[in-house]
Structures are given as C-alpha cells and as structure tokens.
C-alpha cells in the first residue's frame, strides 16, 4: 500500500513556497492498494493536482472516492478534478451519509447559476454512489475499509481506515 497526501490544509487552501513541506491544499489523500485499486479520501483542493497527475499517467481513471464529511474544505476541489469531465472515468463514492449530496450540491445548488457553471448530470464520468460504509465495512478486493464516527458539531466525521 502506498499513501500520498495531495492536501493537508485546514479550511482554506494556502499553496505556495511557505507551505511546500506540509502541503498547501485542503484535504485529499491518495491510497494505492496492493491489489492495484486507487482509493481517494476527500476531494479538497488537493484533488485538482491529483487529477492532473492521473490524467498525465493513466489512460483511464477508476477510483473509490471516500468522503469523511461534506464541509466545504473537503469538497471544494471536486469540480476541478479533470477526470470528472472524461467519459472513461469511473468514480465510486462512499463515506459520510450525506457525501454524494454534498458533491452534487456544488453543481446543483439552485442558487442562481449555482456554485459551478456545469450541472452534476452533465459530468461525463460514471459516478455512482455505493452507500455501503454506513452499514458496515467496504471490501475492495483483499482490502477491508471500516469507519469510525467522530463526534463533532456537524453530527460526525467518518474516518476510513
């Protein structure tokens, strides 16, 4: 298993020379499982450079996107993740109970033009919601992922491990 942190910042991205050592983008972690599958935890602003890397090094993108919660700093990079605009991309989303609603809200907020000029259903990637982690472990080939709900004012953050 290989783990790469594409974003580790808190509520606001702060990329630049002063944040090179600890990362300037908001939460995004890539896990390459021994079986070859890719798991991405959260889609903060760090998912943008991850998407650039994937587009440059892979013909197709097939990932499990696990969302710990839907605070803005954990979803703000999703519309800038270039693979969502490619028909050969497959994204299986799971995690916090409201995770897919949080990702969809960026595109379909119902506020004027919304937060982004493209509607969720116009994304070209195959995006499917698994809804398994709420009920127990998620199996990805020979890897089992479980969650630990943490008490927070927003009714819990799910930490996959």
GUVODO-496051 format. One record per residue (C-alpha): residue number from 1; residue in one letter; x, y, z. Coordinates in nm, 2 decimals. Each point is the difference from the previous one (the first is absolute). Layout:
   seq   type       c1       c2       c3
   NUM      A        X        Y        Z
...
! end
This chain:
   seq   type       c1       c2       c3
     1      X     0.00     0.00     0.00
     2      X     0.13     0.35    -0.09
     3      X    -0.15     0.32     0.15
     4      X     0.05     0.35    -0.15
     5      X    -0.14     0.32     0.16
     6      X    -0.11     0.24    -0.27
     7      X    -0.15     0.24     0.25
     8      X     0.03     0.04     0.38
     9      X    -0.11     0.35     0.07
    10      X    -0.30     0.10     0.21
    11      X    -0.29     0.22    -0.11
    12      X     0.18     0.19    -0.28
    13      X     0.26    -0.09    -0.25
    14      X     0.33     0.18     0.04
    15      X     0.23    -0.13    -0.27
    16      X     0.34     0.16    -0.05
    17      X     0.36     0.01     0.09
    18      X    -0.07     0.02     0.38
    19      X    -0.22    -0.32    -0.01
    20      X     0.21    -0.23    -0.21
    21      X     0.11    -0.22     0.29
    22      X    -0.34    -0.06     0.14
    23      X    -0.22     0.06    -0.30
    24      X    -0.22     0.29    -0.08
    25      X    -0.32    -0.16    -0.14
    26      X    -0.30    -0.11     0.20
    27      X    -0.06    -0.37     0.08
    28      X     0.06    -0.26    -0.26
    29      X     0.18    -0.33     0.06
    30      X     0.08    -0.26    -0.27
    31      X     0.05    -0.36     0.10
    32      X     0.12    -0.25    -0.25
    33      X    -0.10    -0.35     0.13
    34      X     0.22    -0.30    -0.06
    35      X    -0.27    -0.14    -0.23
    36      X     0.05     0.30    -0.23
    37      X    -0.33     0.18     0.09
    38      X     0.01     0.37     0.09
    39      X    -0.18     0.15     0.30
    40      X    -0.02     0.38     0.04
    41      X    -0.11     0.14     0.33
    42      X    -0.17     0.34    -0.03
    43      X    -0.01     0.24    -0.29
    44      X     0.14     0.32     0.14
    45      X     0.21     0.22    -0.23
    46      X     0.27    -0.27     0.00
    47      X    -0.20    -0.21    -0.23
    48      X     0.07     0.25    -0.29
    49      X     0.37    -0.08    -0.02
    50      X    -0.08    -0.37     0.06
    51      X    -0.23     0.01    -0.30
    52      X     0.27     0.17    -0.21
    53      X     0.24    -0.28     0.10
    54      X    -0.25    -0.27    -0.08
    55      X    -0.08     0.15    -0.34
    56      X     0.37     0.01    -0.08
    57      X     0.08    -0.35     0.11
    58      X    -0.31    -0.21    -0.06
    59      X    -0.21    -0.07    -0.31
    60      X    -0.31    -0.05     0.22
    61      X    -0.08     0.11     0.36
    62      X    -0.19    -0.25     0.22
    63      X    -0.01     0.10     0.37
    64      X    -0.19    -0.04     0.33
    65      X    -0.06     0.34     0.14
    66      X    -0.07    -0.02     0.37
    67      X    -0.13     0.32     0.16
    68      X     0.06     0.06     0.38
    69      X    -0.26     0.28     0.00
    70      X    -0.13     0.27    -0.22
    71      X     0.14     0.32     0.14
    72      X     0.11     0.24    -0.28
    73      X     0.37    -0.07     0.05
    74      X    -0.06    -0.37    -0.07
    75      X    -0.21     0.04    -0.32
    76      X     0.12     0.33    -0.16
    77      X     0.25    -0.17    -0.23
    78      X    -0.25    -0.24    -0.16
    79      X    -0.11     0.22    -0.29
    80      X     0.37     0.06    -0.09
    81      X     0.08    -0.37     0.00
    82      X     0.05    -0.04    -0.38
    83      X    -0.08    -0.37    -0.02
    84      X    -0.37     0.08     0.08
    85      X    -0.03     0.15    -0.35
    86      X     0.13    -0.31    -0.18
    87      X    -0.24    -0.28    -0.10
    88      X     0.26    -0.27     0.08
    89      X     0.01     0.09     0.37
    90      X    -0.17    -0.21     0.26
    91      X    -0.05     0.13     0.35
    92      X    -0.16    -0.20     0.28
    93      X    -0.10     0.24     0.28
    94      X    -0.06    -0.11     0.36
    95      X     0.06     0.13     0.35
    96      X    -0.19     0.24     0.22
    97      X    -0.38    -0.04    -0.04
    98      X    -0.05     0.33    -0.19
    99      X     0.32    -0.03    -0.21
   100      X    -0.16    -0.02    -0.35
   101      X    -0.25     0.28     0.08
   102      X     0.30     0.22     0.10
   103      X     0.18    -0.07    -0.33
   104      X    -0.32     0.05    -0.20
   105      X    -0.08     0.33     0.18
   106      X     0.31     0.17    -0.15
   107      X    -0.16    -0.04    -0.34
   108      X    -0.37     0.01     0.08
   109      X    -0.04     0.24     0.28
   110      X    -0.31     0.17    -0.14
   111      X     0.15     0.34     0.08
   112      X     0.00     0.20    -0.32
   113      X     0.27    -0.16    -0.21
   114      X     0.10    -0.21     0.29
   115      X     0.36    -0.03     0.13
   116      X     0.13    -0.14    -0.33
   117      X    -0.12     0.06    -0.36
   118      X    -0.05    -0.37    -0.08
   119      X    -0.28    -0.23     0.13
   120      X     0.09    -0.33     0.17
   121      X    -0.18    -0.20    -0.26
   122      X     0.21     0.16    -0.27
   123      X     0.32    -0.15     0.14
   124      X     0.14    -0.26    -0.24
   125      X     0.14    -0.24     0.25
   126      X    -0.20    -0.29     0.13
   127      X    -0.06     0.10     0.36
   128      X    -0.18    -0.25     0.22
   129      X    -0.09     0.02     0.37
   130      X     0.07    -0.33     0.19
   131      X    -0.16     0.08     0.34
   132      X     0.17    -0.29     0.17
   133      X     0.22     0.15     0.27
   134      X    -0.31     0.12     0.19
   135      X    -0.09    -0.37     0.05
   136      X     0.34    -0.16     0.05
   137      X     0.33    -0.06    -0.16
   138      X     0.08     0.07    -0.36
   139      X     0.19    -0.28    -0.18
   140      X     0.23     0.09    -0.29
   141      X     0.15    -0.33    -0.11
   142      X     0.22    -0.11     0.29
   143      X    -0.03     0.32     0.20
   144      X    -0.27     0.07     0.26
   145      X    -0.08     0.37     0.08
   146      X    -0.19     0.09     0.31
   147      X    -0.09     0.33     0.16
   148      X     0.01     0.16     0.34
   149      X    -0.26     0.28     0.05
   150      X     0.14     0.29     0.20
   151      X    -0.22     0.23     0.20
   152      X     0.00     0.35    -0.15
   153      X    -0.25     0.29     0.00
   154      X    -0.10    -0.11    -0.36
   155      X    -0.12    -0.34     0.12
   156      X     0.31    -0.20    -0.07
   157      X     0.30    -0.04    -0.22
   158      X     0.07    -0.34    -0.14
   159      X     0.36    -0.11     0.00
   160      X     0.07    -0.30    -0.24
   161      X     0.28    -0.23     0.10
! end
